[in-house]
Amino acid sequence: MDAVSQHLATLLTEKFEVPAEHIDPQATLADLELDSLAVVELHLTLQEHWNVPLDENEADADQTVDGIARRITELLAAAATESERT
């Protein structure tokens, strides 16, 4: 498990009290019983932790755990590429 996925799983278990055995890459946030407020809070927390610009419109309970981790990884890679250019 990569660092982004690991952090996301830890955040879900510790902050949002999702049982670790329920966290599956294909599970949606709705499957994990996060309500809309929790989904927004998760996005804000991830945005602050990784210092990436997550779009508020993407804060949706239909997102999968894997989808969120991939999006953050993409944003981190784009930021690294941009930083190399400057």
PDB file with one MODEL, atoms N, CA, C and O in Angstrom:
MODEL        1
ATOM      1  N   MET A   1       0.850  -1.171   0.000  1.00  0.00           N
ATOM      2  CA  MET A   1       0.000   0.000   0.000  1.00  0.00           C
ATOM      3  C   MET A   1       0.898   1.238   0.000  1.00  0.00           C
ATOM      4  O   MET A   1       1.829   1.338   0.800  1.00  0.00           O
ATOM      5  N   ASP A   2       0.611   2.183  -0.906  1.00  0.00           N
ATOM      6  CA  ASP A   2       1.441   3.382  -0.978  1.00  0.00           C
ATOM      7  C   ASP A   2       1.096   4.351   0.153  1.00  0.00           C
ATOM      8  O   ASP A   2       0.135   4.145   0.893  1.00  0.00           O
ATOM      9  N   ALA A   3       1.892   5.403   0.269  1.00  0.00           N
ATOM     10  CA  ALA A   3       1.747   6.355   1.381  1.00  0.00           C
ATOM     11  C   ALA A   3       0.393   7.057   1.365  1.00  0.00           C
ATOM     12  O   ALA A   3      -0.192   7.294   2.422  1.00  0.00           O
ATOM     13  N   VAL A   4      -0.104   7.388   0.189  1.00  0.00           N
ATOM     14  CA  VAL A   4      -1.397   8.081   0.110  1.00  0.00           C
ATOM     15  C   VAL A   4      -2.518   7.151   0.565  1.00  0.00           C
ATOM     16  O   VAL A   4      -3.362   7.544   1.369  1.00  0.00           O
ATOM     17  N   SER A   5      -2.531   5.943   0.064  1.00  0.00           N
ATOM     18  CA  SER A   5      -3.567   4.973   0.448  1.00  0.00           C
ATOM     19  C   SER A   5      -3.497   4.651   1.938  1.00  0.00           C
ATOM     20  O   SER A   5      -4.522   4.530   2.607  1.00  0.00           O
ATOM     21  N   GLN A   6      -2.274   4.514   2.446  1.00  0.00           N
ATOM     22  CA  GLN A   6      -2.088   4.220   3.871  1.00  0.00           C
ATOM     23  C   GLN A   6      -2.614   5.364   4.732  1.00  0.00           C
ATOM     24  O   GLN A   6      -3.309   5.138   5.723  1.00  0.00           O
ATOM     25  N   HIS A   7      -2.273   6.598   4.345  1.00  0.00           N
ATOM     26  CA  HIS A   7      -2.749   7.752   5.115  1.00  0.00           C
ATOM     27  C   HIS A   7      -4.271   7.843   5.069  1.00  0.00           C
ATOM     28  O   HIS A   7      -4.910   8.119   6.084  1.00  0.00           O
ATOM     29  N   LEU A   8      -4.848   7.614   3.899  1.00  0.00           N
ATOM     30  CA  LEU A   8      -6.298   7.656   3.753  1.00  0.00           C
ATOM     31  C   LEU A   8      -6.962   6.603   4.641  1.00  0.00           C
ATOM     32  O   LEU A   8      -7.947   6.897   5.319  1.00  0.00           O
ATOM     33  N   ALA A   9      -6.435   5.389   4.640  1.00  0.00           N
ATOM     34  CA  ALA A   9      -6.995   4.326   5.479  1.00  0.00           C
ATOM     35  C   ALA A   9      -6.872   4.677   6.959  1.00  0.00           C
ATOM     36  O   ALA A   9      -7.806   4.460   7.732  1.00  0.00           O
ATOM     37  N   THR A  10      -5.732   5.213   7.349  1.00  0.00           N
ATOM     38  CA  THR A  10      -5.537   5.615   8.750  1.00  0.00           C
ATOM     39  C   THR A  10      -6.502   6.720   9.129  1.00  0.00           C
ATOM     40  O   THR A  10      -7.090   6.686  10.210  1.00  0.00           O
ATOM     41  N   LEU A  11      -6.670   7.684   8.264  1.00  0.00           N
ATOM     42  CA  LEU A  11      -7.585   8.789   8.511  1.00  0.00           C
ATOM     43  C   LEU A  11      -9.025   8.284   8.655  1.00  0.00           C
ATOM     44  O   LEU A  11      -9.756   8.707   9.550  1.00  0.00           O
ATOM     45  N   LEU A  12      -9.410   7.387   7.773  1.00  0.00           N
ATOM     46  CA  LEU A  12     -10.766   6.847   7.839  1.00  0.00           C
ATOM     47  C   LEU A  12     -11.010   6.081   9.142  1.00  0.00           C
ATOM     48  O   LEU A  12     -12.088   6.171   9.730  1.00  0.00           O
ATOM     49  N   THR A  13     -10.010   5.336   9.583  1.00  0.00           N
ATOM     50  CA  THR A  13     -10.203   4.559  10.809  1.00  0.00           C
ATOM     51  C   THR A  13     -10.114   5.425  12.061  1.00  0.00           C
ATOM     52  O   THR A  13     -10.922   5.278  12.978  1.00  0.00           O
ATOM     53  N   GLU A  14      -9.137   6.324  12.100  1.00  0.00           N
ATOM     54  CA  GLU A  14      -8.912   7.096  13.321  1.00  0.00           C
ATOM     55  C   GLU A  14      -9.847   8.294  13.465  1.00  0.00           C
ATOM     56  O   GLU A  14     -10.394   8.521  14.545  1.00  0.00           O
ATOM     57  N   LYS A  15     -10.036   9.053  12.410  1.00  0.00           N
ATOM     58  CA  LYS A  15     -10.842  10.269  12.519  1.00  0.00           C
ATOM     59  C   LYS A  15     -12.328  10.013  12.277  1.00  0.00           C
ATOM     60  O   LYS A  15     -13.183  10.626  12.917  1.00  0.00           O
ATOM     61  N   PHE A  16     -12.626   9.114  11.358  1.00  0.00           N
ATOM     62  CA  PHE A  16     -14.013   8.882  10.982  1.00  0.00           C
ATOM     63  C   PHE A  16     -14.568   7.568  11.533  1.00  0.00           C
ATOM     64  O   PHE A  16     -15.711   7.199  11.264  1.00  0.00           O
ATOM     65  N   GLU A  17     -13.741   6.876  12.303  1.00  0.00           N
ATOM     66  CA  GLU A  17     -14.148   5.663  13.024  1.00  0.00           C
ATOM     67  C   GLU A  17     -14.744   4.573  12.130  1.00  0.00           C
ATOM     68  O   GLU A  17     -15.685   3.876  12.509  1.00  0.00           O
ATOM     69  N   VAL A  18     -14.166   4.448  10.933  1.00  0.00           N
ATOM     70  CA  VAL A  18     -14.563   3.375  10.031  1.00  0.00           C
ATOM     71  C   VAL A  18     -13.772   2.139  10.427  1.00  0.00           C
ATOM     72  O   VAL A  18     -12.547   2.208  10.523  1.00  0.00           O
ATOM     73  N   PRO A  19     -14.434   1.008  10.660  1.00  0.00           N
ATOM     74  CA  PRO A  19     -13.682  -0.210  10.990  1.00  0.00           C
ATOM     75  C   PRO A  19     -12.709  -0.568   9.864  1.00  0.00           C
ATOM     76  O   PRO A  19     -13.081  -0.575   8.691  1.00  0.00           O
ATOM     77  N   ALA A  20     -11.485  -0.858  10.228  1.00  0.00           N
ATOM     78  CA  ALA A  20     -10.432  -1.141   9.247  1.00  0.00           C
ATOM     79  C   ALA A  20     -10.837  -2.243   8.268  1.00  0.00           C
ATOM     80  O   ALA A  20     -10.483  -2.185   7.091  1.00  0.00           O
ATOM     81  N   GLU A  21     -11.563  -3.230   8.740  1.00  0.00           N
ATOM     82  CA  GLU A  21     -11.943  -4.342   7.858  1.00  0.00           C
ATOM     83  C   GLU A  21     -12.958  -3.922   6.790  1.00  0.00           C
ATOM     84  O   GLU A  21     -13.183  -4.667   5.835  1.00  0.00           O
ATOM     85  N   HIS A  22     -13.570  -2.748   6.934  1.00  0.00           N
ATOM     86  CA  HIS A  22     -14.527  -2.261   5.933  1.00  0.00           C
ATOM     87  C   HIS A  22     -13.851  -1.450   4.835  1.00  0.00           C
ATOM     88  O   HIS A  22     -14.448  -1.176   3.795  1.00  0.00           O
ATOM     89  N   ILE A  23     -12.607  -1.071   5.076  1.00  0.00           N
ATOM     90  CA  ILE A  23     -11.916  -0.232   4.098  1.00  0.00           C
ATOM     91  C   ILE A  23     -11.338  -1.120   3.006  1.00  0.00           C
ATOM     92  O   ILE A  23     -10.404  -1.894   3.216  1.00  0.00           O
ATOM     93  N   ASP A  24     -11.935  -0.969   1.838  1.00  0.00           N
ATOM     94  CA  ASP A  24     -11.555  -1.727   0.653  1.00  0.00           C
ATOM     95  C   ASP A  24     -11.335  -0.708  -0.462  1.00  0.00           C
ATOM     96  O   ASP A  24     -12.050   0.293  -0.506  1.00  0.00           O
ATOM     97  N   PRO A  25     -10.389  -0.918  -1.351  1.00  0.00           N
ATOM     98  CA  PRO A  25     -10.151   0.059  -2.407  1.00  0.00           C
ATOM     99  C   PRO A  25     -11.404   0.407  -3.227  1.00  0.00           C
ATOM    100  O   PRO A  25     -11.555   1.539  -3.686  1.00  0.00           O
ATOM    101  N   GLN A  26     -12.290  -0.563  -3.405  1.00  0.00           N
ATOM    102  CA  GLN A  26     -13.483  -0.320  -4.216  1.00  0.00           C
ATOM    103  C   GLN A  26     -14.687   0.169  -3.411  1.00  0.00           C
ATOM    104  O   GLN A  26     -15.745   0.441  -3.979  1.00  0.00           O
ATOM    105  N   ALA A  27     -14.532   0.280  -2.104  1.00  0.00           N
ATOM    106  CA  ALA A  27     -15.630   0.774  -1.265  1.00  0.00           C
ATOM    107  C   ALA A  27     -15.832   2.262  -1.507  1.00  0.00           C
ATOM    108  O   ALA A  27     -14.868   3.023  -1.594  1.00  0.00           O
ATOM    109  N   THR A  28     -17.076   2.664  -1.614  1.00  0.00           N
ATOM    110  CA  THR A  28     -17.362   4.091  -1.736  1.00  0.00           C
ATOM    111  C   THR A  28     -17.448   4.688  -0.337  1.00  0.00           C
ATOM    112  O   THR A  28     -17.572   3.971   0.656  1.00  0.00           O
ATOM    113  N   LEU A  29     -17.381   6.002  -0.282  1.00  0.00           N
ATOM    114  CA  LEU A  29     -17.522   6.664   1.018  1.00  0.00           C
ATOM    115  C   LEU A  29     -18.917   6.406   1.582  1.00  0.00           C
ATOM    116  O   LEU A  29     -19.091   6.331   2.798  1.00  0.00           O
ATOM    117  N   ALA A  30     -19.906   6.272   0.710  1.00  0.00           N
ATOM    118  CA  ALA A  30     -21.258   5.918   1.162  1.00  0.00           C
ATOM    119  C   ALA A  30     -21.265   4.513   1.769  1.00  0.00           C
ATOM    120  O   ALA A  30     -21.925   4.271   2.780  1.00  0.00           O
ATOM    121  N   ASP A  31     -20.530   3.592   1.147  1.00  0.00           N
ATOM    122  CA  ASP A  31     -20.425   2.227   1.696  1.00  0.00           C
ATOM    123  C   ASP A  31     -19.836   2.261   3.109  1.00  0.00           C
ATOM    124  O   ASP A  31     -20.178   1.438   3.959  1.00  0.00           O
ATOM    125  N   LEU A  32     -18.941   3.235   3.342  1.00  0.00           N
ATOM    126  CA  LEU A  32     -18.290   3.358   4.646  1.00  0.00           C
ATOM    127  C   LEU A  32     -19.117   4.191   5.618  1.00  0.00           C
ATOM    128  O   LEU A  32     -18.687   4.486   6.734  1.00  0.00           O
ATOM    129  N   GLU A  33     -20.317   4.563   5.167  1.00  0.00           N
ATOM    130  CA  GLU A  33     -21.303   5.293   5.965  1.00  0.00           C
ATOM    131  C   GLU A  33     -20.855   6.696   6.363  1.00  0.00           C
ATOM    132  O   GLU A  33     -21.169   7.169   7.455  1.00  0.00           O
ATOM    133  N   LEU A  34     -20.116   7.362   5.463  1.00  0.00           N
ATOM    134  CA  LEU A  34     -19.766   8.763   5.673  1.00  0.00           C
ATOM    135  C   LEU A  34     -20.882   9.617   5.092  1.00  0.00           C
ATOM    136  O   LEU A  34     -21.255   9.457   3.929  1.00  0.00           O
ATOM    137  N   ASP A  35     -21.414  10.523   5.904  1.00  0.00           N
ATOM    138  CA  ASP A  35     -22.445  11.417   5.390  1.00  0.00           C
ATOM    139  C   ASP A  35     -21.792  12.560   4.623  1.00  0.00           C
ATOM    140  O   ASP A  35     -20.566  12.650   4.562  1.00  0.00           O
ATOM    141  N   SER A  36     -22.607  13.432   4.039  1.00  0.00           N
ATOM    142  CA  SER A  36     -22.064  14.484   3.181  1.00  0.00           C
ATOM    143  C   SER A  36     -21.115  15.418   3.925  1.00  0.00           C
ATOM    144  O   SER A  36     -20.119  15.861   3.353  1.00  0.00           O
ATOM    145  N   LEU A  37     -21.401  15.720   5.165  1.00  0.00           N
ATOM    146  CA  LEU A  37     -20.522  16.577   5.952  1.00  0.00           C
ATOM    147  C   LEU A  37     -19.170  15.891   6.194  1.00  0.00           C
ATOM    148  O   LEU A  37     -18.122  16.531   6.103  1.00  0.00           O
ATOM    149  N   ALA A  38     -19.197  14.614   6.497  1.00  0.00           N
ATOM    150  CA  ALA A  38     -17.964  13.859   6.713  1.00  0.00           C
ATOM    151  C   ALA A  38     -17.146  13.771   5.433  1.00  0.00           C
ATOM    152  O   ALA A  38     -15.917  13.808   5.479  1.00  0.00           O
ATOM    153  N   VAL A  39     -17.816  13.653   4.293  1.00  0.00           N
ATOM    154  CA  VAL A  39     -17.107  13.584   3.007  1.00  0.00           C
ATOM    155  C   VAL A  39     -16.362  14.891   2.754  1.00  0.00           C
ATOM    156  O   VAL A  39     -15.204  14.877   2.339  1.00  0.00           O
ATOM    157  N   VAL A  40     -17.026  16.020   3.005  1.00  0.00           N
ATOM    158  CA  VAL A  40     -16.381  17.321   2.831  1.00  0.00           C
ATOM    159  C   VAL A  40     -15.218  17.471   3.811  1.00  0.00           C
ATOM    160  O   VAL A  40     -14.150  17.958   3.441  1.00  0.00           O
ATOM    161  N   GLU A  41     -15.424  17.056   5.053  1.00  0.00           N
ATOM    162  CA  GLU A  41     -14.359  17.135   6.057  1.00  0.00           C
ATOM    163  C   GLU A  41     -13.164  16.270   5.649  1.00  0.00           C
ATOM    164  O   GLU A  41     -12.014  16.675   5.819  1.00  0.00           O
ATOM    165  N   LEU A  42     -13.435  15.092   5.117  1.00  0.00           N
ATOM    166  CA  LEU A  42     -12.362  14.216   4.641  1.00  0.00           C
ATOM    167  C   LEU A  42     -11.568  14.915   3.541  1.00  0.00           C
ATOM    168  O   LEU A  42     -10.337  14.917   3.568  1.00  0.00           O
ATOM    169  N   HIS A  43     -12.258  15.499   2.586  1.00  0.00           N
ATOM    170  CA  HIS A  43     -11.571  16.188   1.493  1.00  0.00           C
ATOM    171  C   HIS A  43     -10.717  17.345   2.006  1.00  0.00           C
ATOM    172  O   HIS A  43      -9.576  17.515   1.578  1.00  0.00           O
ATOM    173  N   LEU A  44     -11.264  18.130   2.912  1.00  0.00           N
ATOM    174  CA  LEU A  44     -10.503  19.251   3.462  1.00  0.00           C
ATOM    175  C   LEU A  44      -9.275  18.771   4.225  1.00  0.00           C
ATOM    176  O   LEU A  44      -8.198  19.356   4.111  1.00  0.00           O
ATOM    177  N   THR A  45      -9.439  17.711   4.996  1.00  0.00           N
ATOM    178  CA  THR A  45      -8.322  17.156   5.763  1.00  0.00           C
ATOM    179  C   THR A  45      -7.224  16.644   4.832  1.00  0.00           C
ATOM    180  O   THR A  45      -6.040  16.881   5.071  1.00  0.00           O
ATOM    181  N   LEU A  46      -7.620  15.945   3.775  1.00  0.00           N
ATOM    182  CA  LEU A  46      -6.641  15.433   2.812  1.00  0.00           C
ATOM    183  C   LEU A  46      -5.949  16.578   2.075  1.00  0.00           C
ATOM    184  O   LEU A  46      -4.741  16.539   1.841  1.00  0.00           O
ATOM    185  N   GLN A  47      -6.721  17.587   1.718  1.00  0.00           N
ATOM    186  CA  GLN A  47      -6.164  18.744   1.024  1.00  0.00           C
ATOM    187  C   GLN A  47      -5.119  19.435   1.884  1.00  0.00           C
ATOM    188  O   GLN A  47      -4.054  19.806   1.391  1.00  0.00           O
ATOM    189  N   GLU A  48      -5.415  19.609   3.150  1.00  0.00           N
ATOM    190  CA  GLU A  48      -4.475  20.258   4.064  1.00  0.00           C
ATOM    191  C   GLU A  48      -3.243  19.392   4.305  1.00  0.00           C
ATOM    192  O   GLU A  48      -2.121  19.899   4.316  1.00  0.00           O
ATOM    193  N   HIS A  49      -3.445  18.097   4.495  1.00  0.00           N
ATOM    194  CA  HIS A  49      -2.318  17.201   4.778  1.00  0.00           C
ATOM    195  C   HIS A  49      -1.348  17.133   3.598  1.00  0.00           C
ATOM    196  O   HIS A  49      -0.136  17.245   3.783  1.00  0.00           O
ATOM    197  N   TRP A  50      -1.875  16.950   2.391  1.00  0.00           N
ATOM    198  CA  TRP A  50      -1.023  16.748   1.220  1.00  0.00           C
ATOM    199  C   TRP A  50      -0.723  18.058   0.478  1.00  0.00           C
ATOM    200  O   TRP A  50       0.082  18.083  -0.454  1.00  0.00           O
ATOM    201  N   ASN A  51      -1.378  19.142   0.902  1.00  0.00           N
ATOM    202  CA  ASN A  51      -1.196  20.447   0.253  1.00  0.00           C
ATOM    203  C   ASN A  51      -1.475  20.357  -1.246  1.00  0.00           C
ATOM    204  O   ASN A  51      -0.683  20.805  -2.075  1.00  0.00           O
ATOM    205  N   VAL A  52      -2.630  19.763  -1.567  1.00  0.00           N
ATOM    206  CA  VAL A  52      -3.080  19.656  -2.953  1.00  0.00           C
ATOM    207  C   VAL A  52      -4.465  20.292  -3.069  1.00  0.00           C
ATOM    208  O   VAL A  52      -5.231  20.281  -2.105  1.00  0.00           O
ATOM    209  N   PRO A  53      -4.791  20.843  -4.232  1.00  0.00           N
ATOM    210  CA  PRO A  53      -6.077  21.503  -4.426  1.00  0.00           C
ATOM    211  C   PRO A  53      -7.178  20.530  -4.843  1.00  0.00           C
ATOM    212  O   PRO A  53      -7.416  20.335  -6.035  1.00  0.00           O
ATOM    213  N   LEU A  54      -7.836  19.933  -3.888  1.00  0.00           N
ATOM    214  CA  LEU A  54      -8.958  19.050  -4.212  1.00  0.00           C
ATOM    215  C   LEU A  54     -10.184  19.902  -4.512  1.00  0.00           C
ATOM    216  O   LEU A  54     -10.505  20.822  -3.761  1.00  0.00           O
ATOM    217  N   ASP A  55     -10.853  19.600  -5.588  1.00  0.00           N
ATOM    218  CA  ASP A  55     -12.042  20.332  -6.006  1.00  0.00           C
ATOM    219  C   ASP A  55     -13.213  19.949  -5.110  1.00  0.00           C
ATOM    220  O   ASP A  55     -13.511  18.767  -4.940  1.00  0.00           O
ATOM    221  N   GLU A  56     -13.873  20.945  -4.541  1.00  0.00           N
ATOM    222  CA  GLU A  56     -15.021  20.691  -3.659  1.00  0.00           C
ATOM    223  C   GLU A  56     -16.125  19.929  -4.384  1.00  0.00           C
ATOM    224  O   GLU A  56     -16.875  19.179  -3.759  1.00  0.00           O
ATOM    225  N   ASN A  57     -16.229  20.116  -5.701  1.00  0.00           N
ATOM    226  CA  ASN A  57     -17.250  19.406  -6.482  1.00  0.00           C
ATOM    227  C   ASN A  57     -16.989  17.905  -6.538  1.00  0.00           C
ATOM    228  O   ASN A  57     -17.886  17.121  -6.850  1.00  0.00           O
ATOM    229  N   GLU A  58     -15.760  17.513  -6.235  1.00  0.00           N
ATOM    230  CA  GLU A  58     -15.405  16.093  -6.222  1.00  0.00           C
ATOM    231  C   GLU A  58     -15.717  15.437  -4.880  1.00  0.00           C
ATOM    232  O   GLU A  58     -15.612  14.217  -4.754  1.00  0.00           O
ATOM    233  N   ALA A  59     -16.094  16.220  -3.886  1.00  0.00           N
ATOM    234  CA  ALA A  59     -16.406  15.687  -2.555  1.00  0.00           C
ATOM    235  C   ALA A  59     -17.769  15.012  -2.636  1.00  0.00           C
ATOM    236  O   ALA A  59     -18.803  15.617  -2.352  1.00  0.00           O
ATOM    237  N   ASP A  60     -17.743  13.765  -3.025  1.00  0.00           N
ATOM    238  CA  ASP A  60     -18.964  13.015  -3.309  1.00  0.00           C
ATOM    239  C   ASP A  60     -18.892  11.647  -2.636  1.00  0.00           C
ATOM    240  O   ASP A  60     -17.857  10.982  -2.689  1.00  0.00           O
ATOM    241  N   ALA A  61     -19.965  11.234  -2.016  1.00  0.00           N
ATOM    242  CA  ALA A  61     -19.999   9.951  -1.304  1.00  0.00           C
ATOM    243  C   ALA A  61     -19.881   8.750  -2.235  1.00  0.00           C
ATOM    244  O   ALA A  61     -19.656   7.629  -1.780  1.00  0.00           O
ATOM    245  N   ASP A  62     -20.033   8.982  -3.549  1.00  0.00           N
ATOM    246  CA  ASP A  62     -19.908   7.885  -4.516  1.00  0.00           C
ATOM    247  C   ASP A  62     -18.465   7.616  -4.911  1.00  0.00           C
ATOM    248  O   ASP A  62     -18.198   6.679  -5.663  1.00  0.00           O
ATOM    249  N   GLN A  63     -17.528   8.422  -4.415  1.00  0.00           N
ATOM    250  CA  GLN A  63     -16.119   8.184  -4.707  1.00  0.00           C
ATOM    251  C   GLN A  63     -15.644   6.931  -3.986  1.00  0.00           C
ATOM    252  O   GLN A  63     -16.071   6.631  -2.871  1.00  0.00           O
ATOM    253  N   THR A  64     -14.756   6.213  -4.647  1.00  0.00           N
ATOM    254  CA  THR A  64     -14.168   5.038  -4.001  1.00  0.00           C
ATOM    255  C   THR A  64     -12.898   5.441  -3.263  1.00  0.00           C
ATOM    256  O   THR A  64     -12.300   6.478  -3.550  1.00  0.00           O
ATOM    257  N   VAL A  65     -12.506   4.625  -2.329  1.00  0.00           N
ATOM    258  CA  VAL A  65     -11.259   4.853  -1.594  1.00  0.00           C
ATOM    259  C   VAL A  65     -10.102   4.907  -2.584  1.00  0.00           C
ATOM    260  O   VAL A  65      -9.251   5.792  -2.498  1.00  0.00           O
ATOM    261  N   ASP A  66     -10.068   3.979  -3.509  1.00  0.00           N
ATOM    262  CA  ASP A  66      -9.005   3.941  -4.506  1.00  0.00           C
ATOM    263  C   ASP A  66      -9.042   5.178  -5.400  1.00  0.00           C
ATOM    264  O   ASP A  66      -7.991   5.722  -5.739  1.00  0.00           O
ATOM    265  N   GLY A  67     -10.222   5.623  -5.780  1.00  0.00           N
ATOM    266  CA  GLY A  67     -10.355   6.802  -6.627  1.00  0.00           C
ATOM    267  C   GLY A  67      -9.805   8.053  -5.958  1.00  0.00           C
ATOM    268  O   GLY A  67      -9.150   8.870  -6.605  1.00  0.00           O
ATOM    269  N   ILE A  68     -10.065   8.204  -4.679  1.00  0.00           N
ATOM    270  CA  ILE A  68      -9.546   9.347  -3.933  1.00  0.00           C
ATOM    271  C   ILE A  68      -8.028   9.272  -3.856  1.00  0.00           C
ATOM    272  O   ILE A  68      -7.345  10.270  -4.087  1.00  0.00           O
ATOM    273  N   ALA A  69      -7.501   8.111  -3.538  1.00  0.00           N
ATOM    274  CA  ALA A  69      -6.047   7.942  -3.437  1.00  0.00           C
ATOM    275  C   ALA A  69      -5.381   8.219  -4.782  1.00  0.00           C
ATOM    276  O   ALA A  69      -4.333   8.863  -4.830  1.00  0.00           O
ATOM    277  N   ARG A  70      -5.979   7.739  -5.879  1.00  0.00           N
ATOM    278  CA  ARG A  70      -5.405   7.981  -7.204  1.00  0.00           C
ATOM    279  C   ARG A  70      -5.419   9.466  -7.541  1.00  0.00           C
ATOM    280  O   ARG A  70      -4.454   9.980  -8.106  1.00  0.00           O
ATOM    281  N   ARG A  71      -6.503  10.162  -7.200  1.00  0.00           N
ATOM    282  CA  ARG A  71      -6.604  11.597  -7.496  1.00  0.00           C
ATOM    283  C   ARG A  71      -5.524  12.377  -6.743  1.00  0.00           C
ATOM    284  O   ARG A  71      -4.877  13.255  -7.314  1.00  0.00           O
ATOM    285  N   ILE A  72      -5.334  12.059  -5.480  1.00  0.00           N
ATOM    286  CA  ILE A  72      -4.297  12.734  -4.697  1.00  0.00           C
ATOM    287  C   ILE A  72      -2.919  12.437  -5.278  1.00  0.00           C
ATOM    288  O   ILE A  72      -2.088  13.340  -5.381  1.00  0.00           O
ATOM    289  N   THR A  73      -2.666  11.202  -5.655  1.00  0.00           N
ATOM    290  CA  THR A  73      -1.396  10.816  -6.254  1.00  0.00           C
ATOM    291  C   THR A  73      -1.156  11.591  -7.547  1.00  0.00           C
ATOM    292  O   THR A  73      -0.038  12.040  -7.801  1.00  0.00           O
ATOM    293  N   GLU A  74      -2.204  11.751  -8.369  1.00  0.00           N
ATOM    294  CA  GLU A  74      -2.082  12.527  -9.606  1.00  0.00           C
ATOM    295  C   GLU A  74      -1.724  13.979  -9.304  1.00  0.00           C
ATOM    296  O   GLU A  74      -0.853  14.555  -9.955  1.00  0.00           O
ATOM    297  N   LEU A  75      -2.399  14.571  -8.312  1.00  0.00           N
ATOM    298  CA  LEU A  75      -2.139  15.961  -7.950  1.00  0.00           C
ATOM    299  C   LEU A  75      -0.722  16.137  -7.403  1.00  0.00           C
ATOM    300  O   LEU A  75      -0.061  17.132  -7.699  1.00  0.00           O
ATOM    301  N   LEU A  76      -0.261  15.183  -6.616  1.00  0.00           N
ATOM    302  CA  LEU A  76       1.106  15.238  -6.091  1.00  0.00           C
ATOM    303  C   LEU A  76       2.128  15.133  -7.217  1.00  0.00           C
ATOM    304  O   LEU A  76       3.138  15.837  -7.211  1.00  0.00           O
ATOM    305  N   ALA A  77       1.869  14.259  -8.175  1.00  0.00           N
ATOM    306  CA  ALA A  77       2.784  14.101  -9.309  1.00  0.00           C
ATOM    307  C   ALA A  77       2.811  15.376 -10.150  1.00  0.00           C
ATOM    308  O   ALA A  77       3.874  15.804 -10.600  1.00  0.00           O
ATOM    309  N   ALA A  78       1.643  15.980 -10.360  1.00  0.00           N
ATOM    310  CA  ALA A  78       1.580  17.227 -11.136  1.00  0.00           C
ATOM    311  C   ALA A  78       2.326  18.343 -10.416  1.00  0.00           C
ATOM    312  O   ALA A  78       3.029  19.131 -11.048  1.00  0.00           O
ATOM    313  N   ALA A  79       2.177  18.410  -9.111  1.00  0.00           N
ATOM    314  CA  ALA A  79       2.883  19.438  -8.335  1.00  0.00           C
ATOM    315  C   ALA A  79       4.392  19.217  -8.393  1.00  0.00           C
ATOM    316  O   ALA A  79       5.151  20.182  -8.490  1.00  0.00           O
ATOM    317  N   ALA A  80       4.833  17.971  -8.336  1.00  0.00           N
ATOM    318  CA  ALA A  80       6.259  17.663  -8.412  1.00  0.00           C
ATOM    319  C   ALA A  80       6.815  18.042  -9.781  1.00  0.00           C
ATOM    320  O   ALA A  80       7.915  18.584  -9.880  1.00  0.00           O
ATOM    321  N   THR A  81       6.060  17.758 -10.823  1.00  0.00           N
ATOM    322  CA  THR A  81       6.477  18.106 -12.179  1.00  0.00           C
ATOM    323  C   THR A  81       6.580  19.616 -12.340  1.00  0.00           C
ATOM    324  O   THR A  81       7.541  20.120 -12.921  1.00  0.00           O
ATOM    325  N   GLU A  82       5.597  20.329 -11.828  1.00  0.00           N
ATOM    326  CA  GLU A  82       5.592  21.791 -11.894  1.00  0.00           C
ATOM    327  C   GLU A  82       6.770  22.373 -11.138  1.00  0.00           C
ATOM    328  O   GLU A  82       7.395  23.332 -11.590  1.00  0.00           O
ATOM    329  N   SER A  83       7.068  21.801 -10.004  1.00  0.00           N
ATOM    330  CA  SER A  83       8.173  22.283  -9.195  1.00  0.00           C
ATOM    331  C   SER A  83       9.516  22.033  -9.861  1.00  0.00           C
ATOM    332  O   SER A  83      10.451  22.813  -9.678  1.00  0.00           O
ATOM    333  N   GLU A  84       9.625  20.959 -10.630  1.00  0.00           N
ATOM    334  CA  GLU A  84      10.852  20.679 -11.367  1.00  0.00           C
ATOM    335  C   GLU A  84      11.073  21.681 -12.489  1.00  0.00           C
ATOM    336  O   GLU A  84      12.213  21.970 -12.853  1.00  0.00           O
ATOM    337  N   ARG A  85       9.991  22.209 -13.036  1.00  0.00           N
ATOM    338  CA  ARG A  85      10.072  23.159 -14.156  1.00  0.00           C
ATOM    339  C   ARG A  85      10.560  24.533 -13.686  1.00  0.00           C
ATOM    340  O   ARG A  85      11.135  25.298 -14.460  1.00  0.00           O
ATOM    341  N   THR A  86      10.323  24.829 -12.416  1.00  0.00           N
ATOM    342  CA  THR A  86      10.683  26.174 -11.940  1.00  0.00           C
ATOM    343  C   THR A  86      12.027  26.200 -11.258  1.00  0.00           C
ATOM    344  O   THR A  86      12.468  27.256 -10.805  1.00  0.00           O
TER     345      THR A  86
ENDMDL
END
